[in-house]
Amino acid sequence: MEGYDRKKGMICRHYFQPKTIEEVIATLVQFEGKARILAGGTDLMIDLKTEKKKVSGLVDISRIDGLDQIAIEAGNLRIGAMVTHAQASRSELLQKEAPVLSEACSTVGSPQIRNMGTVVGNIVNAMPAADGATALIALGARVRIMGSGGDRLVPVEGVYQGPGRSVIDSTREFVPYAEFPIPGPRSGSSFQRLARRKALSLPVLNAAVSIRLDAGLKLFEAVRMVIGPVAPIPFRPERAEALLEGSLITEEVIQEAGEMASEESSPRTSLRGGKEYRKDMVKVLVARGLRQAVVRVHPKFSTT
């Protein structure tokens, strides 16, 4: 479909609605880097209207079957490229198996943004404080990246190269879904967020926690924690994770892990908060997330 030029009020000349992934790839190849995928469009449309980005064509993926679904595939929980934050936040499957993701998606922007913005788009945009992407990293998620040169699976944390920069070439490649292994028995997760009151922008801080306990429900068996924005990319406090793994589940070790995560983090002062304040709040959010995650494994920990 051909539209008007910018002088007549349009942001691109060509608009496509392919019905298959193969058609998406073929269209991107045809435009040789001058086309963009359109899913939710909450960031892309602003960038096009302000001429921060310029394209000759838009490839609307909303008519491709299955991309708007949250489903279990071969032991993985798969999030299609058209799944919105609102849809993920309401998903009973996510609320049961991965509450950290449903909680993260429920905090994104305004209701209008949640109804339009997509979870996969959150990853492609590669912002270090992106709530959905932070939760997905805690879950060990990966994305499938498809292009004319083939396709590959990449861990979500491996997508980031810096603020707003990723390994995905969104003019030539397409991400049809993100997926992560279904957390097994004795697993729990939690998402914590600190934001300015009534603010609809990125958070001052967020923290996603995913844990698995041992069979006796006495030890932390596996731990993944992700914090943003305290580094150019979503940050995993690996020393704090190592401290927890194999440790008894006590308030003392939870507090120590929060302190260690704070020491490992390197937030900067910005309009959203000072460096020292953010470092102090890292330990609060991490400890709070750990407590909630263990309670979700078993209510006996509610008095820990």
HELIX and SHEET records of a PDB file:
HELIX    1   1 ARG A    6  LYS A    8  5                                   3    
HELIX    2   2 ILE A   21  PHE A   31  1                                  11    
HELIX    3   3 LEU A   44  LYS A   49  1                                   6    
HELIX    4   4 HIS A   85  ARG A   90  1                                   6    
HELIX    5   5 GLU A   92  GLU A   97  1                                   6    
HELIX    6   6 PRO A   99  SER A  106  1                                   8    
HELIX    7   7 PRO A  111  MET A  116  1                                   6    
HELIX    8   8 VAL A  119  VAL A  124  1                                   6    
HELIX    9   9 ASP A  131  ALA A  138  1                                   8    
HELIX   10  10 VAL A  156  VAL A  159  1                                   4    
HELIX   11  11 GLU A  238  LEU A  244  1                                   7    
HELIX   12  12 GLU A  251  GLU A  264  1                                  14    
HELIX   13  13 LYS A  275  VAL A  297  1                                  23    
HELIX   14  14 PRO A  299  THR A  303  5                                   5    
SHEET    1   A 3 HIS A  14  PHE A  16  0                                        
SHEET    2   A 3 GLY A  57  ASP A  60  1                                        
SHEET    3   A 3 ALA A  35  LEU A  38  1                                        
SHEET    1   B 5 ILE A  70  GLU A  73  0                                        
SHEET    2   B 5 ASN A  76  GLY A  80 -1                                        
SHEET    3   B 5 GLU A 173  PRO A 181 -1                                        
SHEET    4   B 5 ARG A 142  GLY A 147 -1                                        
SHEET    5   B 5 GLY A 150  PRO A 155 -1                                        
SHEET    1   C 2 TYR A 160  GLY A 162  0                                        
SHEET    2   C 2 ARG A 165  SER A 166 -1                                        
SHEET    1   D 3 SER A 187  LEU A 194  0                                        
SHEET    2   D 3 LEU A 205  LEU A 213 -1                                        
SHEET    3   D 3 PHE A 220  GLY A 228 -1                                        
END                                                                             
